[in-house]
Amino acid sequence: MPGTHEATHVVKVSDAPSPRRLLSTEKVYEGRIWDVVSDTFQLQDTGEALTRDYIEHPGAVAVLPMNNDGEILLLKQYRHPVGMDLWEIPAGLLDVEGEDFVVGAARELAEEADLAAGTWNVLADVFNSPGSSSEAIRIYLARDLTEVPHHERHERTDEEAEIEFHWISLDDAVESVLAGRLHNPSAVVGILAAAAARAGEYANLRPAEAPWPAHPSQR
């Protein structure tokens, strides 16, 4: 039938490394947190040289905390580049050299939400903006939560000092995503991934220590 696509065999789509000939690379801006680099490369050996500028990023982790009632924790935080208060999930840079990814995620959960988790799984791995940044983000599902004792809690400063907390049902969070009320990419992806995983009672999620070949340190 015209205009239809019939699947003749099952293909599992998967992103893959694609090395290209790098002719030159230059740091054109050195920032407080990340740098901007300019690469000149060829798509094919006989092709013309192309130059692309992008943010060189150490990668990040994000955590979707879920309590025993299936509710998730969202944090409201001001984000200056977009001039908005965004409902997000705990997240942060992987800027401690050699730090294990899960350890970094646990650190962010404790610092931003005053929580520790007994059960960890990977929800999703994403590139935040692959056309302009090398940033790779791993989003975890954290369960079996306990509160960090008051005397061990991190003192939040700057924008983090204004953080507000809100527990919300996963269904209500999905509704907020689909209605366009939530915009933070880690929160959006984490919420939708958790909703999809819930259908299988989270049994198909990867373990916390699953390989992450897309992270800059592994490429």
N, C-alpha and C positions, 0 to 999 in steps of 0.2 A: 504494500500500500504506500503510495507516494507520501513522503514527509514523515515516515515512521522509521525508527531505528530498532532493529532486532539484534539482540545479543546472541552471537553464535558461540561464545565461550566466556567463561568468567575470568576477568582480569582484575587483579588487585592493584589499584593505582598507588604509587609510592614515589615521593620526591627522592632525588638521588644526586650525589655530587656530580659536577660537570666541570672538570678543570679546563681552563682556557689559558692561552699564552699571555702572561703578564709582561708587558713591555716596560712599565715603570710604575712606581708608587711614591706618593709624596704626602706628608702631613701638611695640610694647608691651614689648619686651625687647631690649637691646643686649648681645650677647655678645662674647666674645673672638675668635671665629671667624665666627659667623653670628648674625643677628638673627631675632626673631620679629615678624611683622607681623599686623595684624588688618584685613581688608578687609570692607567691606559693599557688596553688589552685588545686582543683579536678574538673574534668569534670563531673564525677558521684560520688555518695557517696562511692562506693567501688573501684573507679579508683585510679590509681597511682597519686602521686603528680607531678605537672608540675610547672616550674618556668619560668616566663617571665619578662624581663626588658623593660620598656617603658618610654617615656617622659610624665610627668604629666603636663598638659597644662591648662591654665585658659579659653581657648576658644577665639574665635576671630570673628570679623565681617568684611564684605567687602561690597563695594557699587559700583554698576554699574550706573554712572550718565548718563542720557539721556536727550538731549535738545529737543526743540520743533520740530526740523527737523528730529528727530529719530536718530541722531548721538550719539555715546557714547564717553566718555572721557577715554583715556588710559594714564598711567603715566610710563615713563621709569626710572627705578631705578636699581642700581648695587646691586647684591646679592652675597656676598662673598662665601658661601658654594659651589655654582655652578660656580663661577667666570664669571658671565655673566651680561650684562645689560638686564633686562627683562621688557617687556611691561605688566603692571599690572593695576589693578583698586585700588582705595583707600581702605585701609584695616588696621586693627590694633588689638591689644590684648584687651580683656575684662579684664583689670587688675585693674579697679577701683571697689572696693568692693561695691556691691549693686547697681551698675549703671544699669539702664534700657538698654536693648539691642539696641533699636532704638536710644536712646540718645547717646550711644557709637558710633553707626554708623554715626550719624550726626556730632559728634565730629571729627571722622576721616575724613569725607568728607570736613569739614571746614579746618582742619589742613593740609591735604595733597593736596587739590584741590582748596581751597579758595572759596568753594561753599556751599550754603544752598539749601534745597529742600522743596517744599511744598507738594509733594505727595510721599508716601513711600509704597512699597509692598515687600513681600518676594519672591525672585526668587527661591532659593534652600537652603537646609540644607545639609552639607556634613561633613564627617570625612576626614581630610586631608591625614592621613596615619594611618589607624586603626590597622595595624599590629605592629606599633612602637610608637604610640602617642595617647593620649586621646583627642587631639585637635578636637573640633567641630567648624565649621565655618558656620555662617548664611550669605547668600549673598542677599543683597537688591537691588531693582530697585528704583532709586531716580529720580523723574521728577519734572517739574515746578521749574527749577533751577534759583537761583539768586546768584550774586557774593557777597562774604563777603567784607564789606568796608575795605579799605586799613589799616586804623588805628586799625582794630580788627583782622587782620590776624596773624596767628601763625608763629613764626620764625622757619624755618626748619633748622636742624643741621645734622651733620654727613652725612650718605648716602642720607637722605632726602633733603639735601641742593642741590644735583645735579639733582633733579627731573625735567624731561621735560614733557610737556603736548602735547597731540595730539588728536584732534577730528577726528573720523573715522565713516563711515557709518556702520550700523549693518551688512549689507551684506558683506562688505569688511572685517569686523572683523571675521565673520564666515569663509570666505575663508582663512584668515590667520591661523585660528585654524586648519582647515582641511588640509592645506598645511604644517602643522608642524612648522609654524613660531612663534607661541605663546606657551608658556610653563607654565606660572603661573596658578596654578589650579583654583584659585578663578576667574580669568579672563576667562579661558576656559569654566568653568561651567556656569558662569554668562552670557557670550556671547551666548552660545548654548541654555540656558534656556530662555533668552530674545527673541531669534529668534523663539523658539517654542511657547512662550507666545504671540508673535506678531500675529500669525495666528488667535488667538481668540481675538485680539485687547486688550490683557492684562486683559480681564475680569475675567479669571479663577485664577489669582494670589491671593495668600493669603494676608490678611491684615498685616500691619507691626507688629501688636501686637499678631500675631498668636502664639500659644503655641510652645515651643521649648524643648520638653522633652529630647532630646539627648544632650543638653548642660550639662557640668560637674556639674553645680550647681543644676540641676534638676534631676540628676540620683541618 
